[in-house]
């Protein structure tokens, strides 16, 4: 849980800094792209669960 909190906090800080500097956000701009990343992660977890 600590990793999730720290990565969320880091993401928030990076988002604030990029917005203040008027830089493009270094993340997919649409929800479908974000869900694709979640799908890749979920696939990895399924393989690790069944084949490790």
C-alpha distance matrix in Angstrom:
0.0 3.8 5.4 5.2 6.4 8.7 10.0 10.8 12.5 14.3 15.5 16.8 18.6 20.1 21.2 22.9 24.6 25.8 27.1 28.9 30.5 31.4 30.0 28.9 25.2 23.9 22.3 24.1 26.1 26.2 23.8 25.3 24.3 20.7 20.9 22.5 19.6 17.3 20.1 20.1 16.5 17.0 20.2 18.6 16.1 19.2 21.3 18.9 18.6 22.4 23.8 21.9
3.8 0.0 3.8 5.5 5.2 6.1 8.6 9.9 10.6 12.2 14.2 15.4 16.5 18.3 19.9 21.3 22.6 24.2 25.8 27.1 28.6 30.0 28.6 27.9 24.4 23.1 22.1 24.4 26.4 27.1 25.2 26.8 25.5 21.9 22.7 24.1 20.9 19.2 22.2 21.8 18.2 19.4 22.4 20.5 18.5 21.9 23.6 21.0 21.2 25.0 26.0 23.8
5.4 3.8 0.0 3.8 5.5 5.2 6.0 8.4 9.8 10.4 12.0 14.1 15.3 16.2 18.0 19.9 20.9 22.1 24.0 25.7 26.7 27.9 26.2 25.3 21.7 20.0 19.1 21.4 23.7 24.5 22.8 24.2 22.5 19.1 20.1 21.1 17.7 16.4 19.4 18.7 15.2 16.9 19.7 17.6 16.1 19.7 21.2 18.7 19.6 23.3 24.0 22.0
5.2 5.5 3.8 0.0 3.8 5.5 5.2 6.0 8.5 9.8 10.5 12.2 14.2 15.3 16.3 18.3 20.0 20.9 22.3 24.3 25.7 26.5 24.9 23.7 20.0 18.6 17.2 19.1 21.2 21.7 19.7 21.4 20.0 16.4 17.3 18.9 15.8 14.1 17.4 17.3 14.0 15.4 18.6 17.2 15.6 19.0 21.0 19.1 19.6 23.3 24.4 22.9
6.4 5.2 5.5 3.8 0.0 3.8 5.6 5.2 6.1 8.6 9.9 10.6 12.3 14.2 15.3 16.6 18.4 19.9 21.1 22.6 24.4 25.5 24.4 23.7 20.1 19.3 18.3 20.6 22.1 22.9 21.2 23.4 22.2 18.5 19.8 21.7 18.6 17.1 20.6 20.7 17.5 19.0 22.3 21.0 19.4 22.7 24.8 22.8 23.2 26.9 28.1 26.5
8.7 6.1 5.2 5.5 3.8 0.0 3.8 5.5 5.1 6.1 8.5 9.9 10.5 12.2 14.1 15.4 16.5 18.2 19.9 21.1 22.5 24.0 22.7 22.3 18.9 17.9 17.5 20.3 22.1 23.5 22.3 24.4 22.6 19.2 20.9 22.3 19.0 18.2 21.7 21.2 18.1 20.2 23.2 21.4 20.3 23.9 25.5 23.4 24.4 28.1 28.8 26.9
10.0 8.6 6.0 5.2 5.6 3.8 0.0 3.8 5.4 5.0 6.1 8.6 9.8 10.4 12.1 14.2 15.2 16.2 18.1 19.9 20.9 22.0 20.3 19.5 15.9 14.5 13.9 16.7 18.8 20.1 19.0 20.9 19.0 15.7 17.6 18.8 15.4 15.0 18.5 18.0 15.2 17.6 20.5 18.9 18.3 21.9 23.4 21.7 23.0 26.5 27.1 25.7
10.8 9.9 8.4 6.0 5.2 5.5 3.8 0.0 3.8 5.4 5.0 6.2 8.7 9.9 10.4 12.4 14.3 15.2 16.4 18.4 20.0 20.7 19.5 18.6 14.9 14.4 13.3 15.8 17.2 18.4 17.2 19.6 18.1 14.7 16.7 18.5 15.6 14.8 18.6 18.8 16.2 18.2 21.4 20.5 19.7 23.0 25.0 23.6 24.5 28.0 29.1 27.9
12.5 10.6 9.8 8.5 6.1 5.1 5.4 3.8 0.0 3.8 5.4 5.1 6.2 8.6 9.8 10.7 12.4 14.2 15.4 16.6 18.4 19.8 19.0 18.8 15.5 15.4 15.2 18.1 19.3 20.9 20.1 22.8 21.2 17.9 20.2 22.0 19.0 18.6 22.3 22.3 19.8 21.9 25.0 23.9 23.1 26.5 28.3 26.8 27.7 31.3 32.2 30.8
14.3 12.2 10.4 9.8 8.6 6.1 5.0 5.4 3.8 0.0 3.8 5.4 5.1 6.2 8.5 9.9 10.6 12.1 14.1 15.4 16.5 18.0 16.7 16.7 13.5 12.9 13.3 16.7 18.2 20.3 20.0 22.4 20.3 17.4 20.1 21.3 18.1 18.3 22.0 21.4 19.2 21.8 24.6 23.2 22.9 26.5 27.9 26.4 27.8 31.3 31.8 30.3
15.5 14.2 12.0 10.5 9.9 8.5 6.1 5.0 5.4 3.8 0.0 3.8 5.4 5.1 6.0 8.6 9.9 10.4 12.1 14.2 15.3 16.0 14.6 13.9 10.4 10.0 9.9 13.1 14.5 16.6 16.4 18.9 16.9 14.0 17.0 18.3 15.4 15.9 19.6 19.3 17.5 20.2 22.9 22.0 22.1 25.4 27.0 25.9 27.4 30.7 31.4 30.4
16.8 15.4 14.1 12.2 10.6 9.9 8.6 6.2 5.1 5.4 3.8 0.0 3.8 5.5 5.0 6.2 8.7 9.9 10.5 12.3 14.3 15.1 14.5 14.3 11.2 12.0 12.0 14.9 15.4 17.4 17.3 20.3 18.8 15.9 18.8 20.7 18.2 18.4 22.1 22.4 20.6 22.8 25.9 25.2 25.0 28.2 30.1 29.1 30.2 33.5 34.5 33.5
18.6 16.5 15.3 14.2 12.3 10.5 9.8 8.7 6.2 5.1 5.4 3.8 0.0 3.8 5.4 5.2 6.2 8.6 9.9 10.6 12.3 14.0 13.6 14.3 11.8 12.5 13.6 17.0 17.6 20.1 20.4 23.3 21.4 18.8 21.9 23.5 20.7 21.3 25.0 24.8 23.0 25.6 28.4 27.4 27.3 30.7 32.3 31.0 32.5 35.8 36.5 35.2
20.1 18.3 16.2 15.3 14.2 12.2 10.4 9.9 8.6 6.2 5.1 5.5 3.8 0.0 3.8 5.4 5.1 6.0 8.4 9.9 10.5 11.9 10.6 11.1 8.6 9.0 10.7 14.3 15.1 18.1 18.9 21.5 19.2 17.0 20.5 21.5 18.8 20.0 23.5 23.0 21.7 24.6 27.0 26.0 26.5 29.9 31.1 30.2 32.0 35.1 35.5 34.5
21.2 19.9 18.0 16.3 15.3 14.1 12.1 10.4 9.8 8.5 6.0 5.0 5.4 3.8 0.0 3.8 5.5 5.2 6.1 8.6 10.0 10.3 9.5 9.5 6.7 8.4 9.5 12.6 12.6 15.5 16.4 19.4 17.5 15.5 19.0 20.4 18.2 19.3 22.8 22.9 21.9 24.5 27.1 26.6 27.1 30.2 31.7 31.1 32.7 35.8 36.5 35.7
22.9 21.3 19.9 18.3 16.6 15.4 14.2 12.4 10.7 9.9 8.6 6.2 5.2 5.4 3.8 0.0 3.8 5.6 5.2 6.1 8.6 9.7 10.2 11.3 9.6 11.8 13.2 16.2 15.7 18.5 19.5 22.7 21.1 19.1 22.4 24.1 22.0 22.9 26.4 26.6 25.4 27.9 30.7 30.1 30.4 33.5 35.2 34.4 35.9 39.0 39.8 38.9
24.6 22.6 20.9 20.0 18.4 16.5 15.2 14.3 12.4 10.6 9.9 8.7 6.2 5.1 5.5 3.8 0.0 3.8 5.4 5.2 6.2 8.4 8.6 10.6 9.6 11.3 13.7 17.0 17.0 20.2 21.6 24.5 22.4 20.7 24.3 25.4 23.1 24.4 27.9 27.6 26.5 29.4 31.8 31.0 31.5 34.8 36.1 35.3 37.0 40.2 40.6 39.6
25.8 24.2 22.1 20.9 19.9 18.2 16.2 15.2 14.2 12.1 10.4 9.9 8.6 6.0 5.2 5.6 3.8 0.0 3.8 5.5 5.1 6.0 5.1 6.8 6.3 8.5 11.1 14.2 14.0 17.5 19.4 22.0 19.8 18.6 22.4 23.2 21.2 23.0 26.2 25.9 25.3 28.2 30.4 29.9 30.8 33.9 35.1 34.6 36.5 39.5 39.8 39.1
27.1 25.8 24.0 22.3 21.1 19.9 18.1 16.4 15.4 14.1 12.1 10.5 9.9 8.4 6.1 5.2 5.4 3.8 0.0 3.8 5.4 4.8 6.1 7.6 7.4 10.7 12.5 15.0 13.8 17.1 19.0 22.1 20.4 19.3 22.9 24.2 22.6 24.1 27.4 27.5 27.0 29.6 32.0 31.8 32.6 35.5 37.0 36.7 38.3 41.3 41.9 41.4
28.9 27.1 25.7 24.3 22.6 21.1 19.9 18.4 16.6 15.4 14.2 12.3 10.6 9.9 8.6 6.1 5.2 5.5 3.8 0.0 3.8 5.4 7.8 10.5 10.9 13.7 16.0 18.7 17.6 20.9 22.8 25.8 24.1 22.9 26.5 27.8 26.0 27.5 30.9 30.9 30.2 32.9 35.3 34.9 35.5 38.6 40.1 39.5 41.2 44.2 44.8 44.0
30.5 28.6 26.7 25.7 24.4 22.5 20.9 20.0 18.4 16.5 15.3 14.3 12.3 10.5 10.0 8.6 6.2 5.1 5.4 3.8 0.0 3.8 5.5 9.0 10.4 12.8 15.7 18.5 17.7 21.3 23.6 26.3 24.1 23.3 27.1 27.9 26.1 28.0 31.2 30.8 30.4 33.3 35.5 34.9 35.9 39.0 40.1 39.6 41.6 44.6 44.8 44.1
31.4 30.0 27.9 26.5 25.5 24.0 22.0 20.7 19.8 18.0 16.0 15.1 14.0 11.9 10.3 9.7 8.4 6.0 4.8 5.4 3.8 0.0 3.8 6.7 8.9 11.9 14.4 16.6 15.2 18.8 21.4 24.0 22.1 21.7 25.5 26.3 24.9 27.0 29.9 29.8 29.8 32.6 34.6 34.4 35.6 38.5 39.7 39.6 41.5 44.3 44.7 44.3
30.0 28.6 26.2 24.9 24.4 22.7 20.3 19.5 19.0 16.7 14.6 14.5 13.6 10.6 9.5 10.2 8.6 5.1 6.1 7.8 5.5 3.8 0.0 3.8 6.3 8.7 11.6 13.9 13.3 17.0 19.7 22.0 19.6 19.5 23.2 23.6 22.2 24.5 27.3 26.9 27.0 30.0 31.8 31.5 32.9 35.8 36.8 36.7 38.9 41.5 41.7 41.3
28.9 27.9 25.3 23.7 23.7 22.3 19.5 18.6 18.8 16.7 13.9 14.3 14.3 11.1 9.5 11.3 10.6 6.8 7.6 10.5 9.0 6.7 3.8 0.0 3.8 6.3 8.6 10.4 9.6 13.4 16.3 18.3 16.0 16.1 19.9 20.2 19.0 21.5 24.1 23.8 24.3 27.2 28.8 28.8 30.4 33.0 34.1 34.3 36.4 38.8 39.1 39.1
25.2 24.4 21.7 20.0 20.1 18.9 15.9 14.9 15.5 13.5 10.4 11.2 11.8 8.6 6.7 9.6 9.6 6.3 7.4 10.9 10.4 8.9 6.3 3.8 0.0 3.9 5.6 8.1 7.9 11.6 13.9 16.1 13.8 13.2 17.0 17.6 16.1 18.3 21.1 21.0 21.1 23.9 25.8 25.8 27.1 29.8 31.0 31.1 33.0 35.6 36.1 35.9
23.9 23.1 20.0 18.6 19.3 17.9 14.5 14.4 15.4 12.9 10.0 12.0 12.5 9.0 8.4 11.8 11.3 8.5 10.7 13.7 12.8 11.9 8.7 6.3 3.9 0.0 3.8 7.1 8.7 12.1 14.0 15.6 12.6 12.0 15.8 15.7 13.8 16.4 19.1 18.3 18.5 21.6 23.2 22.9 24.4 27.2 28.1 28.2 30.4 32.9 33.1 32.9
22.3 22.1 19.1 17.2 18.3 17.5 13.9 13.3 15.2 13.3 9.9 12.0 13.6 10.7 9.5 13.2 13.7 11.1 12.5 16.0 15.7 14.4 11.6 8.6 5.6 3.8 0.0 3.8 6.2 8.9 10.4 12.0 9.0 8.2 12.0 12.3 10.5 13.0 15.7 15.4 15.7 18.6 20.3 20.4 21.8 24.4 25.6 25.9 27.9 30.3 30.8 30.8
24.1 24.4 21.4 19.1 20.6 20.3 16.7 15.8 18.1 16.7 13.1 14.9 17.0 14.3 12.6 16.2 17.0 14.2 15.0 18.7 18.5 16.6 13.9 10.4 8.1 7.1 3.8 0.0 3.8 5.7 7.6 8.6 5.7 6.2 9.8 9.8 9.3 11.9 14.0 14.3 15.3 17.7 19.2 19.9 21.6 23.7 25.0 25.8 27.6 29.7 30.4 30.9
26.1 26.4 23.7 21.2 22.1 22.1 18.8 17.2 19.3 18.2 14.5 15.4 17.6 15.1 12.6 15.7 17.0 14.0 13.8 17.6 17.7 15.2 13.3 9.6 7.9 8.7 6.2 3.8 0.0 3.8 6.9 8.9 7.4 8.1 11.4 12.2 12.4 14.4 16.5 17.4 18.4 20.4 22.1 23.2 24.6 26.5 28.1 29.1 30.6 32.7 33.6 34.2
26.2 27.1 24.5 21.7 22.9 23.5 20.1 18.4 20.9 20.3 16.6 17.4 20.1 18.1 15.5 18.5 20.2 17.5 17.1 20.9 21.3 18.8 17.0 13.4 11.6 12.1 8.9 5.7 3.8 0.0 3.8 5.6 5.6 6.8 9.0 10.3 11.5 13.0 14.7 16.2 17.5 18.9 20.6 22.2 23.5 24.9 26.8 28.1 29.3 31.2 32.4 33.3
23.8 25.2 22.8 19.7 21.2 22.3 19.0 17.2 20.1 20.0 16.4 17.3 20.4 18.9 16.4 19.5 21.6 19.4 19.0 22.8 23.6 21.4 19.7 16.3 13.9 14.0 10.4 7.6 6.9 3.8 0.0 3.8 5.4 5.1 6.2 8.7 10.0 10.5 12.3 14.5 15.4 16.2 18.3 20.2 21.0 22.3 24.5 25.8 26.7 28.5 30.1 31.1
25.3 26.8 24.2 21.4 23.4 24.4 20.9 19.6 22.8 22.4 18.9 20.3 23.3 21.5 19.4 22.7 24.5 22.0 22.1 25.8 26.3 24.0 22.0 18.3 16.1 15.6 12.0 8.6 8.9 5.6 3.8 0.0 3.8 5.4 5.0 6.2 8.8 9.7 10.3 12.5 14.3 14.9 16.3 18.6 19.8 20.6 22.6 24.4 25.3 26.8 28.2 29.6
24.3 25.5 22.5 20.0 22.2 22.6 19.0 18.1 21.2 20.3 16.9 18.8 21.4 19.2 17.5 21.1 22.4 19.8 20.4 24.1 24.1 22.1 19.6 16.0 13.8 12.6 9.0 5.7 7.4 5.6 5.4 3.8 0.0 3.8 5.4 5.0 6.5 8.8 9.8 10.9 12.8 14.3 15.4 17.1 18.8 20.1 21.6 23.1 24.6 26.2 27.2 28.3
20.7 21.9 19.1 16.4 18.5 19.2 15.7 14.7 17.9 17.4 14.0 15.9 18.8 17.0 15.5 19.1 20.7 18.6 19.3 22.9 23.3 21.7 19.5 16.1 13.2 12.0 8.2 6.2 8.1 6.8 5.1 5.4 3.8 0.0 3.8 5.3 5.2 6.4 8.7 10.1 10.8 12.4 14.4 15.7 16.8 18.5 20.4 21.4 22.7 24.8 25.9 26.7
20.9 22.7 20.1 17.3 19.8 20.9 17.6 16.7 20.2 20.1 17.0 18.8 21.9 20.5 19.0 22.4 24.3 22.4 22.9 26.5 27.1 25.5 23.2 19.9 17.0 15.8 12.0 9.8 11.4 9.0 6.2 5.0 5.4 3.8 0.0 3.8 5.3 4.9 6.1 8.7 9.7 10.2 12.1 14.2 15.0 16.1 18.3 19.8 20.6 22.4 23.9 25.0
22.5 24.1 21.1 18.9 21.7 22.3 18.8 18.5 22.0 21.3 18.3 20.7 23.5 21.5 20.4 24.1 25.4 23.2 24.2 27.8 27.9 26.3 23.6 20.2 17.6 15.7 12.3 9.8 12.2 10.3 8.7 6.2 5.0 5.3 3.8 0.0 3.8 5.4 5.0 6.3 8.7 9.7 10.5 12.6 14.3 15.3 16.8 18.6 20.0 21.3 22.4 23.7
19.6 20.9 17.7 15.8 18.6 19.0 15.4 15.6 19.0 18.1 15.4 18.2 20.7 18.8 18.2 22.0 23.1 21.2 22.6 26.0 26.1 24.9 22.2 19.0 16.1 13.8 10.5 9.3 12.4 11.5 10.0 8.8 6.5 5.2 5.3 3.8 0.0 3.8 5.3 5.2 6.4 8.6 10.0 10.9 12.6 14.4 15.8 16.8 18.6 20.5 21.3 22.0
17.3 19.2 16.4 14.1 17.1 18.2 15.0 14.8 18.6 18.3 15.9 18.4 21.3 20.0 19.3 22.9 24.4 23.0 24.1 27.5 28.0 27.0 24.5 21.5 18.3 16.4 13.0 11.9 14.4 13.0 10.5 9.7 8.8 6.4 4.9 5.4 3.8 0.0 3.8 5.5 5.1 6.1 8.6 9.9 10.5 12.3 14.4 15.3 16.3 18.5 19.8 20.6
20.1 22.2 19.4 17.4 20.6 21.7 18.5 18.6 22.3 22.0 19.6 22.1 25.0 23.5 22.8 26.4 27.9 26.2 27.4 30.9 31.2 29.9 27.3 24.1 21.1 19.1 15.7 14.0 16.5 14.7 12.3 10.3 9.8 8.7 6.1 5.0 5.3 3.8 0.0 3.8 5.4 5.0 6.1 8.6 9.8 10.4 12.3 14.2 15.2 16.6 18.0 19.4
20.1 21.8 18.7 17.3 20.7 21.2 18.0 18.8 22.3 21.4 19.3 22.4 24.8 23.0 22.9 26.6 27.6 25.9 27.5 30.9 30.8 29.8 26.9 23.8 21.0 18.3 15.4 14.3 17.4 16.2 14.5 12.5 10.9 10.1 8.7 6.3 5.2 5.5 3.8 0.0 3.8 5.5 5.2 6.3 8.8 10.0 10.9 12.5 14.4 15.8 16.4 17.6
16.5 18.2 15.2 14.0 17.5 18.1 15.2 16.2 19.8 19.2 17.5 20.6 23.0 21.7 21.9 25.4 26.5 25.3 27.0 30.2 30.4 29.8 27.0 24.3 21.1 18.5 15.7 15.3 18.4 17.5 15.4 14.3 12.8 10.8 9.7 8.7 6.4 5.1 5.4 3.8 0.0 3.8 5.4 5.1 6.3 8.8 10.1 10.6 12.4 14.6 15.4 15.9
17.0 19.4 16.9 15.4 19.0 20.2 17.6 18.2 21.9 21.8 20.2 22.8 25.6 24.6 24.5 27.9 29.4 28.2 29.6 32.9 33.3 32.6 30.0 27.2 23.9 21.6 18.6 17.7 20.4 18.9 16.2 14.9 14.3 12.4 10.2 9.7 8.6 6.1 5.0 5.5 3.8 0.0 3.8 5.4 5.1 6.2 8.7 9.8 10.5 12.4 14.1 15.1
20.2 22.4 19.7 18.6 22.3 23.2 20.5 21.4 25.0 24.6 22.9 25.9 28.4 27.0 27.1 30.7 31.8 30.4 32.0 35.3 35.5 34.6 31.8 28.8 25.8 23.2 20.3 19.2 22.1 20.6 18.3 16.3 15.4 14.4 12.1 10.5 10.0 8.6 6.1 5.2 5.4 3.8 0.0 3.8 5.4 5.1 6.3 8.6 9.9 10.9 12.0 13.6
18.6 20.5 17.6 17.2 21.0 21.4 18.9 20.5 23.9 23.2 22.0 25.2 27.4 26.0 26.6 30.1 31.0 29.9 31.8 34.9 34.9 34.4 31.5 28.8 25.8 22.9 20.4 19.9 23.2 22.2 20.2 18.6 17.1 15.7 14.2 12.6 10.9 9.9 8.6 6.3 5.1 5.4 3.8 0.0 3.8 5.5 5.3 6.2 8.6 10.3 10.5 11.3
16.1 18.5 16.1 15.6 19.4 20.3 18.3 19.7 23.1 22.9 22.1 25.0 27.3 26.5 27.1 30.4 31.5 30.8 32.6 35.5 35.9 35.6 32.9 30.4 27.1 24.4 21.8 21.6 24.6 23.5 21.0 19.8 18.8 16.8 15.0 14.3 12.6 10.5 9.8 8.8 6.3 5.1 5.4 3.8 0.0 3.8 5.5 5.0 6.1 8.7 9.9 10.2
19.2 21.9 19.7 19.0 22.7 23.9 21.9 23.0 26.5 26.5 25.4 28.2 30.7 29.9 30.2 33.5 34.8 33.9 35.5 38.6 39.0 38.5 35.8 33.0 29.8 27.2 24.4 23.7 26.5 24.9 22.3 20.6 20.1 18.5 16.1 15.3 14.4 12.3 10.4 10.0 8.8 6.2 5.1 5.5 3.8 0.0 3.8 5.5 5.1 6.3 8.4 9.9
21.3 23.6 21.2 21.0 24.8 25.5 23.4 25.0 28.3 27.9 27.0 30.1 32.3 31.1 31.7 35.2 36.1 35.1 37.0 40.1 40.1 39.7 36.8 34.1 31.0 28.1 25.6 25.0 28.1 26.8 24.5 22.6 21.6 20.4 18.3 16.8 15.8 14.4 12.3 10.9 10.1 8.7 6.3 5.3 5.5 3.8 0.0 3.8 5.4 5.4 5.6 7.7
18.9 21.0 18.7 19.1 22.8 23.4 21.7 23.6 26.8 26.4 25.9 29.1 31.0 30.2 31.1 34.4 35.3 34.6 36.7 39.5 39.6 39.6 36.7 34.3 31.1 28.2 25.9 25.8 29.1 28.1 25.8 24.4 23.1 21.4 19.8 18.6 16.8 15.3 14.2 12.5 10.6 9.8 8.6 6.2 5.0 5.5 3.8 0.0 3.8 5.7 5.5 5.3
18.6 21.2 19.6 19.6 23.2 24.4 23.0 24.5 27.7 27.8 27.4 30.2 32.5 32.0 32.7 35.9 37.0 36.5 38.3 41.2 41.6 41.5 38.9 36.4 33.0 30.4 27.9 27.6 30.6 29.3 26.7 25.3 24.6 22.7 20.6 20.0 18.6 16.3 15.2 14.4 12.4 10.5 9.9 8.6 6.1 5.1 5.4 3.8 0.0 3.8 5.9 6.1
22.4 25.0 23.3 23.3 26.9 28.1 26.5 28.0 31.3 31.3 30.7 33.5 35.8 35.1 35.8 39.0 40.2 39.5 41.3 44.2 44.6 44.3 41.5 38.8 35.6 32.9 30.3 29.7 32.7 31.2 28.5 26.8 26.2 24.8 22.4 21.3 20.5 18.5 16.6 15.8 14.6 12.4 10.9 10.3 8.7 6.3 5.4 5.7 3.8 0.0 3.8 6.1
23.8 26.0 24.0 24.4 28.1 28.8 27.1 29.1 32.2 31.8 31.4 34.5 36.5 35.5 36.5 39.8 40.6 39.8 41.9 44.8 44.8 44.7 41.7 39.1 36.1 33.1 30.8 30.4 33.6 32.4 30.1 28.2 27.2 25.9 23.9 22.4 21.3 19.8 18.0 16.4 15.4 14.1 12.0 10.5 9.9 8.4 5.6 5.5 5.9 3.8 0.0 3.8
21.9 23.8 22.0 22.9 26.5 26.9 25.7 27.9 30.8 30.3 30.4 33.5 35.2 34.5 35.7 38.9 39.6 39.1 41.4 44.0 44.1 44.3 41.3 39.1 35.9 32.9 30.8 30.9 34.2 33.3 31.1 29.6 28.3 26.7 25.0 23.7 22.0 20.6 19.4 17.6 15.9 15.1 13.6 11.3 10.2 9.9 7.7 5.3 6.1 6.1 3.8 0.0
